[in-house]
Amino acid sequence: MATAHPQNVHADDTRLEKDFPGHGVNGNAMKGSTTGVDDDSGDTLKRMRTAGSVNISSELFEKLYLSPENRVKGELRKTFGNPTPIALVGFLLSLTPLSCDLMRWRGAGGNGAASTGVFFFFGGVLMILGATGEWIIGNTFPFVVFGTFGAFWLTFGATLVPSFNAYGAYVTDPEVAAASMGNPGNPAGLQVPGFNASFAFFLVFMGVICFIFMICSLRTNVAFFIIFLTLVCGFGCLAGAFFNLALAYENPTNLAAATRASRCIVAGGAFTFVTSLAGWWIFLAIMLASLDFPIQIPVGDLSTMIKGASDKKKVSEA
């Protein structure tokens, strides 16, 4: 908790600080001397900088920023708010409904077409904003993760928008193309083997990058690791679904491929639903920690269990 006597807060270059609201008016540091004697300008500035600041542990830093504690030049983390939660909001409000669609709960379906706007304005916009914030304050890993998934949601949403002609471009039969009266996004393209096989490769390599993220997340926490582990499985299932759809559309009598595709879509939705649950847990943990809430929930910190290369080097040189 922030102390009412800023002179008792000592600066320590080896620790990082996170600002919480102080006890002054409007959350700012109290101006003037607490003893009734005017402070000089240097003491006043120092009071304004240190009031409401608390040192945070490596475990709390990792929970707030989803990255091992690192040192960056300046005090940007005390100047800007934590961008991690807003990026998680965009991710969760895009993935959770999509997972329910893929599992066909309550008659849902359409591979998330009803949530196209959500993919753009929650998944795309909020995650890109969060990635930009992480870049500003020097958190490389969450910056790359949020930027990647912000672009993913924009890509996925664009694929569902007819004017982008992602699937209509695969309609080469003039008679079938004439049915759309020259407008892009002919829905017949969704049943073309080439479109389904091509989109499957995009999902394959999303799984590859999530596998890399999963390895890197071993330096963060258990919940974040679960997110990437289940995403690898989810993207694998969805890629398999589209490959099988390509086979089914190529040969309409191949009922086995159609059945496998349907099962893979449901399985992919189940895996991504588990991803969402882990994401909601991290989001709650970050919000509670950001408000210094009296109840905190663990995320399974791994940053101190799996030592970094620099820490091992210090030990070997000691």
C-alpha positions as CSV (number, residue, x, y, z in Angstrom):
1,M,0.0,0.0,0.0
2,A,1.1,3.6,-0.7
3,T,2.5,5.4,2.4
4,A,1.3,8.8,3.5
5,H,5.0,9.8,4.1
6,P,6.8,9.9,0.8
7,Q,10.0,10.6,2.5
8,N,10.0,7.0,3.7
9,V,9.9,5.6,0.2
10,H,13.5,5.0,-1.0
11,A,14.5,4.9,-4.7
12,D,16.2,1.7,-5.6
13,D,17.5,1.3,-9.2
14,T,17.5,-2.4,-8.9
15,R,13.8,-2.6,-8.4
16,L,10.9,-1.6,-10.6
17,E,8.1,0.5,-9.4
18,K,4.4,0.6,-10.3
19,D,2.3,3.6,-9.5
20,F,-0.9,3.3,-7.5
21,P,-3.2,6.2,-6.5
22,G,-1.9,8.1,-3.6
23,H,-3.8,9.6,-0.7
24,G,-3.8,13.2,-2.0
25,V,-6.6,15.1,-3.6
26,N,-7.7,13.5,-7.0
27,G,-5.2,10.7,-6.5
28,N,-2.2,13.1,-6.8
29,A,0.6,13.6,-4.3
30,M,-0.2,16.1,-1.6
31,K,1.5,19.4,-2.4
32,G,3.5,21.5,0.0
33,S,5.3,20.4,3.2
34,T,3.6,18.1,5.6
35,T,5.3,20.0,8.5
36,G,4.0,23.4,7.5
37,V,7.5,24.4,6.2
38,D,7.8,25.2,2.5
39,D,9.9,22.7,0.7
40,D,12.3,23.7,-2.1
41,S,11.4,22.8,-5.7
42,G,13.6,19.7,-5.7
43,D,11.9,18.2,-2.6
44,T,8.5,19.0,-4.1
45,L,9.3,17.3,-7.4
46,K,10.7,14.3,-5.5
47,R,7.5,14.1,-3.4
48,M,5.3,14.2,-6.6
49,R,7.4,11.4,-8.2
50,T,7.5,9.0,-5.2
51,A,4.1,9.4,-3.6
52,G,1.8,6.5,-4.5
53,S,4.7,4.3,-5.7
54,V,5.3,0.9,-4.4
55,N,8.1,-1.6,-5.3
56,I,6.7,-4.7,-7.0
57,S,8.2,-8.2,-6.9
58,S,9.3,-10.1,-10.0
59,E,6.2,-12.4,-9.6
60,L,3.8,-9.4,-9.5
61,F,5.6,-7.8,-12.5
62,E,5.2,-11.0,-14.5
63,K,1.5,-11.2,-13.5
64,L,0.8,-7.6,-14.6
65,Y,2.8,-7.7,-17.9
66,L,2.9,-11.4,-18.8
67,S,6.6,-11.1,-19.2
68,P,9.7,-11.7,-17.0
69,E,10.9,-8.6,-15.2
70,N,13.2,-6.6,-17.4
71,R,14.8,-3.2,-17.1
72,V,14.2,-0.5,-19.7
73,K,15.4,3.1,-19.9
74,G,13.3,5.8,-18.3
75,E,10.1,5.4,-16.3
76,L,7.5,4.7,-19.0
77,R,5.9,2.0,-17.0
78,K,5.0,4.7,-14.4
79,T,4.0,7.1,-17.0
80,F,1.5,5.0,-19.0
81,G,-1.1,2.6,-17.9
82,N,-0.7,-1.2,-18.2
83,P,-1.8,-2.1,-21.8
84,T,-2.0,-5.9,-21.1
85,P,-5.6,-6.0,-19.9
86,I,-7.1,-4.2,-22.8
87,A,-5.4,-6.5,-25.2
88,L,-6.7,-9.5,-23.3
89,V,-10.3,-8.0,-23.5
90,G,-10.0,-7.9,-27.3
91,F,-8.7,-11.5,-27.4
92,L,-11.3,-12.9,-25.1
93,L,-14.3,-11.2,-26.5
94,S,-13.4,-12.5,-29.9
95,L,-12.3,-16.0,-29.1
96,T,-14.9,-17.0,-26.4
97,P,-17.9,-16.5,-28.7
98,L,-16.1,-18.1,-31.6
99,S,-15.4,-21.2,-29.5
100,C,-19.1,-21.5,-28.7
101,D,-19.9,-21.1,-32.4
102,L,-17.4,-23.8,-33.4
103,M,-18.9,-26.2,-30.8
104,R,-22.4,-25.3,-32.1
105,W,-23.8,-24.5,-28.7
106,R,-27.4,-23.4,-28.7
107,G,-27.6,-23.8,-32.5
108,A,-24.7,-21.5,-33.2
109,G,-22.6,-22.0,-36.3
110,G,-21.3,-20.3,-39.4
111,N,-17.7,-20.3,-38.2
112,G,-18.2,-17.0,-36.3
113,A,-19.6,-15.0,-39.2
114,A,-22.1,-13.3,-36.8
115,S,-19.1,-11.9,-34.9
116,T,-17.3,-10.3,-37.8
117,G,-17.6,-6.9,-36.3
118,V,-16.2,-8.2,-33.0
119,F,-13.2,-9.6,-34.8
120,F,-12.4,-6.2,-36.2
121,F,-13.2,-3.8,-33.4
122,F,-12.4,-5.9,-30.4
123,G,-9.9,-8.5,-31.6
124,G,-8.2,-6.3,-34.1
125,V,-8.3,-2.8,-32.7
126,L,-7.9,-3.5,-29.0
127,M,-5.1,-6.0,-29.5
128,I,-3.2,-3.7,-31.8
129,L,-3.6,-0.9,-29.3
130,G,-2.4,-3.2,-26.5
131,A,0.6,-4.3,-28.6
132,T,1.5,-0.7,-29.3
133,G,1.4,0.0,-25.5
134,E,3.6,-3.0,-24.8
135,W,6.1,-1.8,-27.4
136,I,6.2,1.7,-25.8
137,I,7.0,0.4,-22.3
138,G,9.5,-2.1,-23.6
139,N,7.8,-5.5,-23.2
140,T,8.9,-7.4,-26.3
141,F,7.2,-10.8,-25.8
142,P,3.6,-9.5,-25.1
143,F,4.1,-6.9,-27.9
144,V,4.8,-9.7,-30.4
145,V,2.0,-11.9,-29.1
146,F,-0.7,-9.2,-29.1
147,G,0.4,-7.8,-32.4
148,T,0.3,-11.2,-34.0
149,F,-3.2,-12.0,-32.7
150,G,-4.5,-8.5,-33.5
151,A,-3.4,-9.1,-37.1
152,F,-5.0,-12.6,-36.9
153,W,-8.4,-11.3,-35.9
154,L,-8.3,-8.6,-38.7
155,T,-7.3,-11.3,-41.2
156,F,-10.0,-13.7,-40.0
157,G,-12.7,-10.9,-40.1
158,A,-11.6,-9.8,-43.5
159,T,-11.9,-13.4,-44.8
160,L,-15.5,-13.4,-43.7
161,V,-16.4,-10.1,-45.4
162,P,-17.6,-10.7,-49.0
163,S,-16.1,-7.5,-50.4
164,F,-12.6,-8.9,-49.7
165,N,-13.4,-11.7,-52.1
166,A,-11.3,-14.2,-50.2
167,Y,-13.5,-17.1,-51.2
168,G,-15.2,-15.6,-54.2
169,A,-11.9,-15.5,-56.1
170,Y,-11.9,-19.3,-56.2
171,V,-15.1,-19.4,-58.2
172,T,-13.9,-19.9,-61.8
173,D,-17.0,-21.5,-63.4
174,P,-18.6,-18.7,-65.4
175,E,-22.1,-20.0,-64.8
176,V,-21.5,-20.2,-61.0
177,A,-19.9,-16.8,-61.0
178,A,-22.8,-15.3,-62.9
179,A,-25.1,-16.1,-59.9
180,S,-23.4,-13.4,-57.9
181,M,-24.1,-10.8,-60.6
182,G,-20.5,-9.6,-60.7
183,N,-20.4,-8.9,-56.9
184,P,-17.4,-10.2,-55.0
185,G,-17.7,-12.8,-52.3
186,N,-19.6,-15.5,-54.1
187,P,-20.6,-18.0,-51.4
188,A,-20.0,-20.8,-53.8
189,G,-16.3,-20.2,-53.2
190,L,-16.7,-21.6,-49.7
191,Q,-17.2,-25.0,-51.2
192,V,-14.2,-24.9,-53.5
193,P,-11.4,-27.4,-52.4
194,G,-8.7,-24.8,-53.3
195,F,-10.1,-22.2,-50.8
196,N,-10.4,-24.7,-47.9
197,A,-7.0,-26.2,-48.5
198,S,-5.4,-22.8,-48.8
199,F,-7.0,-21.4,-45.6
200,A,-5.9,-24.6,-43.8
201,F,-2.3,-23.7,-44.4
202,F,-2.8,-20.4,-42.7
203,L,-4.1,-22.2,-39.6
204,V,-1.2,-24.6,-39.7
205,F,1.3,-21.8,-39.5
206,M,-0.7,-20.0,-36.8
207,G,-0.2,-23.2,-34.9
208,V,3.5,-23.1,-35.6
209,I,3.9,-19.6,-34.2
210,C,1.8,-20.5,-31.2
211,F,4.1,-23.4,-30.6
212,I,7.0,-20.9,-30.5
213,F,5.0,-18.7,-28.1
214,M,4.3,-21.7,-25.9
215,I,8.0,-22.4,-25.5
216,C,8.7,-18.8,-24.7
217,S,5.8,-18.7,-22.2
218,L,7.7,-21.2,-20.0
219,R,9.4,-18.0,-18.6
220,T,6.0,-16.4,-17.7
221,N,3.3,-18.4,-15.9
222,V,1.3,-21.6,-16.1
223,A,-2.0,-20.0,-17.3
224,F,-0.2,-18.3,-20.2
225,F,1.5,-21.6,-21.1
226,I,-2.0,-23.3,-21.1
227,I,-3.2,-20.6,-23.5
228,F,-0.6,-21.4,-26.1
229,L,-0.7,-25.2,-25.5
230,T,-4.4,-25.3,-26.2
231,L,-4.1,-22.9,-29.1
232,V,-1.6,-25.2,-30.8
233,C,-4.1,-28.1,-30.4
234,G,-7.0,-25.8,-31.5
235,F,-5.3,-24.6,-34.7
236,G,-4.2,-28.1,-35.5
237,C,-7.8,-29.3,-35.3
238,L,-9.1,-26.5,-37.3
239,A,-6.5,-26.9,-40.0
240,G,-7.4,-30.6,-40.1
241,A,-11.1,-29.6,-40.5
242,F,-10.4,-27.4,-43.5
243,F,-8.1,-30.0,-45.2
244,N,-10.9,-32.6,-44.8
245,L,-13.5,-30.1,-46.1
246,A,-11.3,-29.7,-49.2
247,L,-11.4,-33.5,-49.7
248,A,-15.1,-33.6,-49.1
249,Y,-15.9,-30.9,-51.6
250,E,-13.5,-32.5,-54.1
251,N,-15.4,-35.7,-53.9
252,P,-18.9,-35.3,-52.6
253,T,-19.2,-39.1,-51.9
254,N,-16.3,-38.9,-49.4
255,L,-18.6,-38.8,-46.4
256,A,-15.8,-39.9,-44.0
257,A,-13.9,-36.7,-44.8
258,A,-17.0,-34.6,-44.1
259,T,-17.5,-36.4,-40.8
260,R,-13.9,-35.8,-39.8
261,A,-14.1,-32.2,-40.7
262,S,-17.2,-31.7,-38.5
263,R,-15.6,-33.5,-35.5
264,C,-12.4,-31.5,-35.9
265,I,-14.3,-28.2,-35.9
266,V,-16.0,-29.1,-32.6
267,A,-12.7,-30.3,-31.1
268,G,-11.0,-27.1,-32.2
269,G,-13.8,-25.1,-30.5
270,A,-13.3,-27.2,-27.3
271,F,-9.6,-26.5,-27.2
272,T,-10.0,-22.8,-27.8
273,F,-12.7,-22.6,-25.1
274,V,-10.1,-23.9,-22.7
275,T,-7.8,-21.2,-24.0
276,S,-10.5,-18.7,-23.2
277,L,-11.0,-20.0,-19.7
278,A,-7.2,-19.6,-19.0
279,G,-7.4,-16.1,-20.5
280,W,-10.3,-15.0,-18.4
281,W,-8.3,-16.3,-15.3
282,I,-5.3,-14.2,-16.2
283,F,-7.5,-11.1,-17.0
284,L,-9.1,-11.4,-13.5
285,A,-5.7,-11.8,-11.9
286,I,-4.3,-8.7,-13.6
287,M,-7.3,-6.6,-12.7
288,L,-7.2,-7.6,-9.1
289,A,-3.5,-6.9,-8.9
290,S,-3.8,-3.6,-10.7
291,L,-6.2,-2.3,-8.1
292,D,-4.2,-3.7,-5.2
293,F,-7.3,-5.7,-4.3
294,P,-7.2,-7.5,-1.0
295,I,-7.9,-10.9,-2.7
296,Q,-5.3,-12.0,-5.2
297,I,-5.4,-15.2,-7.3
298,P,-2.3,-17.1,-8.5
299,V,-1.4,-17.6,-12.2
300,G,1.5,-20.0,-11.5
301,D,4.5,-17.9,-11.8
302,L,7.3,-19.5,-13.8
303,S,9.7,-16.6,-14.2
304,T,11.6,-17.4,-11.0
305,M,11.5,-21.2,-11.5
306,I,13.0,-21.3,-14.9
307,K,16.0,-19.0,-14.7
308,G,17.0,-16.9,-17.6
309,A,20.4,-17.0,-19.4
310,S,21.5,-13.8,-17.8
311,D,20.7,-15.1,-14.3
312,K,22.6,-18.4,-15.0
313,K,25.6,-16.3,-16.2
314,K,25.6,-14.3,-13.0
315,V,25.6,-17.5,-10.9
316,S,28.4,-19.0,-12.9
317,E,30.5,-15.8,-12.6
318,A,29.9,-15.5,-8.8
